[in-house]
Amino acid sequence: SLLCYCSCSIWMILLNKLVVDTFKLDYPMGLIFIQNGCALLLVLGAKQAGLIHFPEFDAKVAKRWLPLTVLFVLMLWTSMKSLKTMSVAVQTICKNVAIVLTAFGDAYFFKKQLNSSMFGAFGLIVLGSYLGSASDKWVTTEGMLWTGANVVTTVMYVLYMNDLLKHVSVIGRYGPVFYNNLLSLPFLFLPSCLTLRSLLTDIKAAPWTGIGCLVAMVLVGSVMTFTTFWCMSVTSPTTYSVTGALNKIPLAFLGIFIFSHYPTAMGYFGIASSLGGGAWYAYLNRPKPKP
């Protein structure tokens, strides 16, 4: 589950950046509406074909699931807005701060123990995020605000999801994918309709490489909803966020080379510090061998 989640997460960020920034298809709500609609069709089609199973729609479950769906939409939207005005590498290390906040939330709500070594890792993550962003010429105030909003919504989403899955276990492994995407569509429908004509016009005018990236983004986004809930159902919030820390290492360097956003020497040091802190924290949270 962790390997599938990492693969989807890395390609999702890179494809979002290509579609929104490189090919100028800057319609976050419309793109998320297409992604979530395709994911919903995918899970319904798989159920109809007998490949997966989850219970029929339950209004009580939907009511309890609604806050998570709102956080889900906000998390995807703020990530796209952030990528539009930030380099992938700096956005990646700044989002590492979510690991720190998730760990504190995990300790407060779920009584996970923290130690001095973990605080050392937190210090590296925060210091690296500051040094990397302070020396990067692609950083903007708008981008930092959107990245900060994305960090907050990501932490809230992960912690609330972990609590919710403990109390709504009757919906099975694929029920979360169904409810999350179904309930998100009403929130996305009106904003999508307002820009639908412009989106279709720009898609028609986009080169074939841009259309290919858009199709790949929709497919990866659809599959990612499966891998996210699968991963959350068999791991803890900290393990989930630590995995996100480790997959940021290849993501940051792929972002640098694909988009030619080469940092300064201080920027490289900041990136290495933040990613090193995330890797150290991942090592500290590695699964303990059973007796």
C-alpha positions as CSV (number, residue, x, y, z in Angstrom):
1,S,0.0,0.0,0.0
2,L,2.9,2.4,0.8
3,L,4.6,1.7,-2.5
4,C,1.4,2.3,-4.5
5,Y,0.7,5.5,-2.5
6,C,4.2,6.9,-3.1
7,S,4.1,6.2,-6.8
8,C,0.8,7.9,-7.3
9,S,1.7,10.8,-5.0
10,I,4.9,11.6,-6.9
11,W,3.4,11.5,-10.3
12,M,0.3,13.4,-9.2
13,I,2.4,16.4,-8.1
14,L,4.5,16.4,-11.3
15,L,1.5,16.0,-13.6
16,N,-0.4,18.7,-11.8
17,K,2.5,21.1,-12.2
18,L,2.8,20.3,-15.9
19,V,-0.9,20.7,-16.6
20,V,-1.5,23.8,-14.5
21,D,1.7,25.7,-15.0
22,T,3.6,24.4,-18.1
23,F,0.5,23.9,-20.3
24,K,-1.5,26.8,-18.7
25,L,-4.6,24.7,-17.9
26,D,-5.1,26.7,-14.7
27,Y,-8.6,25.5,-13.7
28,P,-8.1,23.8,-10.3
29,M,-11.8,23.2,-9.5
30,G,-12.6,21.9,-13.0
31,L,-9.6,19.6,-13.0
32,I,-10.5,18.2,-9.5
33,F,-14.1,17.8,-10.6
34,I,-13.0,15.7,-13.6
35,Q,-10.6,13.6,-11.4
36,N,-13.1,12.9,-8.7
37,G,-15.9,12.2,-11.2
38,C,-13.6,9.6,-13.0
39,A,-12.6,8.1,-9.7
40,L,-16.3,7.7,-8.8
41,L,-17.1,6.0,-12.1
42,L,-14.1,3.8,-11.6
43,V,-15.2,2.5,-8.2
44,L,-18.8,2.1,-9.3
45,G,-17.7,0.2,-12.4
46,A,-15.4,-2.1,-10.4
47,K,-18.3,-2.8,-8.0
48,Q,-20.7,-3.5,-10.9
49,A,-18.1,-5.9,-12.4
50,G,-17.8,-7.8,-9.1
51,L,-14.1,-6.8,-8.6
52,I,-14.7,-5.0,-5.4
53,H,-17.5,-4.6,-2.8
54,F,-18.8,-1.9,-0.5
55,P,-22.2,-1.3,1.1
56,E,-24.9,0.8,-0.6
57,F,-25.2,4.5,0.1
58,D,-26.0,5.3,3.7
59,A,-27.2,8.8,4.6
60,K,-25.9,8.5,8.2
61,V,-22.4,7.6,7.0
62,A,-22.5,10.4,4.4
63,K,-23.3,12.9,7.1
64,R,-20.4,11.9,9.2
65,W,-18.1,11.7,6.1
66,L,-19.0,15.2,4.9
67,P,-16.3,17.2,6.9
68,L,-13.6,14.9,5.6
69,T,-14.8,15.5,2.0
70,V,-14.6,19.3,2.6
71,L,-11.0,18.9,3.8
72,F,-10.3,16.6,0.8
73,V,-11.4,19.2,-1.7
74,L,-9.6,22.0,0.1
75,M,-6.4,19.9,0.2
76,L,-6.4,19.2,-3.5
77,W,-7.4,22.8,-4.4
78,T,-4.7,24.5,-2.2
79,S,-2.1,22.1,-3.6
80,M,-2.9,23.1,-7.2
81,K,-2.9,26.8,-6.3
82,S,0.4,26.4,-4.6
83,L,2.1,24.6,-7.5
84,K,1.0,27.4,-9.8
85,T,3.3,29.9,-8.0
86,M,6.0,27.7,-6.5
87,S,8.8,25.4,-7.7
88,V,8.1,21.8,-7.0
89,A,11.2,21.4,-4.8
90,V,10.4,24.2,-2.5
91,Q,6.8,23.4,-2.3
92,T,7.8,19.8,-1.4
93,I,10.1,20.7,1.5
94,C,7.7,23.3,2.8
95,K,4.9,20.7,2.9
96,N,7.3,18.6,5.0
97,V,6.1,20.8,7.9
98,A,2.9,18.8,7.7
99,I,4.9,15.9,9.2
100,V,5.7,17.9,12.3
101,L,2.1,19.1,12.8
102,T,0.7,15.6,12.1
103,A,3.1,14.1,14.7
104,F,2.0,16.6,17.4
105,G,-1.7,16.0,16.5
106,D,-1.0,12.2,16.6
107,A,0.5,12.7,20.1
108,Y,-2.3,14.9,21.3
109,F,-5.3,13.0,19.9
110,F,-4.0,9.4,19.7
111,K,-1.4,9.4,22.5
112,K,1.7,8.6,20.3
113,Q,4.9,9.2,22.2
114,L,7.5,11.7,21.0
115,N,11.2,11.8,22.1
116,S,14.2,14.1,21.8
117,S,15.5,12.5,18.6
118,M,12.1,13.2,16.9
119,F,12.3,16.9,18.0
120,G,15.8,17.0,16.4
121,A,14.3,15.7,13.1
122,F,11.5,18.3,13.4
123,G,14.2,21.1,13.8
124,L,15.9,20.0,10.6
125,I,12.6,19.9,8.7
126,V,11.6,23.4,9.8
127,L,15.2,24.9,9.3
128,G,15.5,23.3,5.9
129,S,12.1,24.5,4.8
130,Y,13.0,28.1,5.8
131,L,16.5,28.0,4.1
132,G,15.2,26.4,1.0
133,S,12.3,28.9,0.6
134,A,14.2,32.0,1.6
135,S,16.8,31.5,-1.1
136,D,14.6,30.3,-4.0
137,K,13.8,32.9,-6.7
138,W,10.5,31.1,-7.7
139,V,9.0,31.6,-4.2
140,T,6.2,34.1,-4.0
141,T,4.1,35.4,-1.1
142,E,1.0,34.0,-2.7
143,G,2.6,30.6,-3.2
144,M,3.7,30.5,0.5
145,L,0.2,31.4,1.6
146,W,-1.3,28.6,-0.5
147,T,1.4,26.2,0.6
148,G,0.7,27.1,4.3
149,A,-3.1,26.5,3.7
150,N,-2.3,23.2,2.1
151,V,-0.2,22.1,5.1
152,V,-3.0,22.9,7.5
153,T,-5.7,21.2,5.5
154,T,-3.4,18.1,4.9
155,V,-2.8,17.7,8.6
156,M,-6.5,18.1,9.5
157,Y,-7.4,15.6,6.7
158,V,-5.0,12.9,7.8
159,L,-5.9,13.2,11.5
160,Y,-9.7,13.3,10.9
161,M,-9.5,10.4,8.4
162,N,-7.7,8.2,10.9
163,D,-10.3,8.9,13.6
164,L,-13.2,8.5,11.1
165,L,-12.0,5.1,9.8
166,K,-11.9,3.8,13.4
167,H,-15.6,4.6,13.8
168,V,-17.0,4.0,10.3
169,S,-15.4,0.6,9.6
170,V,-18.6,-1.0,8.2
171,I,-18.1,0.6,4.8
172,G,-15.1,-1.6,3.9
173,R,-11.9,-0.8,2.1
174,Y,-13.5,0.9,-0.9
175,G,-16.4,2.7,0.8
176,P,-14.2,5.7,1.6
177,V,-13.3,6.1,-2.1
178,F,-17.0,6.0,-3.0
179,Y,-18.1,8.5,-0.3
180,N,-15.1,10.9,-0.7
181,N,-15.6,11.3,-4.4
182,L,-19.4,11.3,-4.5
183,L,-19.8,13.9,-1.7
184,S,-17.1,16.1,-3.3
185,L,-18.9,16.6,-6.6
186,P,-21.6,19.0,-5.4
187,F,-18.9,21.3,-3.9
188,L,-17.0,21.3,-7.2
189,F,-20.0,21.4,-9.6
190,L,-20.8,25.2,-9.6
191,P,-17.1,26.4,-9.7
192,S,-16.5,24.0,-12.5
193,C,-19.5,25.1,-14.5
194,L,-18.3,28.7,-14.4
195,T,-15.0,27.9,-16.1
196,L,-16.1,24.8,-18.1
197,R,-16.2,26.6,-21.5
198,S,-12.8,28.2,-21.0
199,L,-11.3,24.9,-19.8
200,L,-12.6,23.0,-22.9
201,T,-11.4,25.8,-25.2
202,D,-7.9,25.7,-23.7
203,I,-7.8,21.8,-23.8
204,K,-8.7,22.0,-27.5
205,A,-5.9,24.4,-28.1
206,A,-3.3,22.6,-26.0
207,P,-0.6,20.5,-27.7
208,W,-0.9,16.7,-27.7
209,T,1.7,16.5,-24.9
210,G,-0.5,18.7,-22.7
211,I,-3.6,16.6,-23.4
212,G,-1.6,13.4,-22.7
213,C,-0.5,14.9,-19.3
214,L,-4.1,15.8,-18.5
215,V,-5.3,12.3,-19.3
216,A,-2.5,10.8,-17.2
217,M,-3.3,13.2,-14.3
218,V,-6.9,12.2,-14.3
219,L,-6.0,8.5,-14.3
220,V,-3.4,8.8,-11.6
221,G,-5.7,11.0,-9.5
222,S,-8.5,8.4,-9.8
223,V,-6.2,5.5,-8.7
224,M,-4.6,7.7,-5.9
225,T,-7.9,7.8,-4.0
226,F,-7.8,4.0,-3.8
227,T,-4.2,3.9,-2.6
228,T,-4.7,6.7,0.0
229,F,-7.5,5.0,1.8
230,W,-5.9,1.6,1.5
231,C,-2.7,3.0,3.0
232,M,-4.6,4.8,5.8
233,S,-6.6,1.7,6.7
234,V,-3.5,-0.4,7.3
235,T,-1.1,2.2,8.8
236,S,-1.2,5.0,11.4
237,P,-1.3,8.8,10.6
238,T,2.3,9.1,11.4
239,T,3.4,6.2,9.2
240,Y,1.3,7.7,6.4
241,S,2.9,11.2,6.8
242,V,6.4,9.7,7.2
243,T,5.9,7.8,3.9
244,G,5.0,11.2,2.4
245,A,8.3,12.5,3.8
246,L,10.3,9.8,2.1
247,N,8.6,10.1,-1.3
248,K,9.5,13.8,-1.2
249,I,13.2,12.9,-1.8
250,P,12.8,11.7,-5.4
251,L,9.9,14.2,-6.0
252,A,12.1,17.2,-5.0
253,F,14.9,16.3,-7.4
254,L,12.6,15.2,-10.2
255,G,11.0,18.6,-9.9
256,I,14.3,20.4,-10.1
257,F,15.4,18.6,-13.3
258,I,12.1,18.4,-15.1
259,F,11.2,22.1,-14.7
260,S,14.8,23.4,-14.6
261,H,14.2,25.2,-11.3
262,Y,17.7,24.9,-10.0
263,P,18.2,26.2,-6.4
264,T,21.1,28.2,-5.0
265,A,23.8,26.6,-2.9
266,M,21.8,27.6,0.2
267,G,18.6,26.2,-1.4
268,Y,20.3,22.8,-1.9
269,F,21.4,22.9,1.7
270,G,17.9,23.7,2.8
271,I,16.4,20.9,0.6
272,A,18.9,18.4,2.0
273,S,18.2,19.5,5.6
274,S,14.4,19.2,5.3
275,L,14.5,15.9,3.4
276,G,17.2,14.6,5.8
277,G,15.0,15.5,8.7
278,G,12.0,13.7,7.2
279,A,14.2,10.6,6.5
280,W,15.5,10.6,10.0
281,Y,12.0,10.8,11.4
282,A,11.0,8.0,9.1
283,Y,13.8,5.9,10.5
284,L,12.8,6.7,14.1
285,N,9.2,5.5,13.3
286,R,10.3,2.4,11.4
287,P,8.2,-0.7,12.3
288,K,9.7,-2.6,15.3
289,P,10.5,-6.3,14.7
290,K,8.1,-8.6,16.4
291,P,9.5,-11.0,19.1
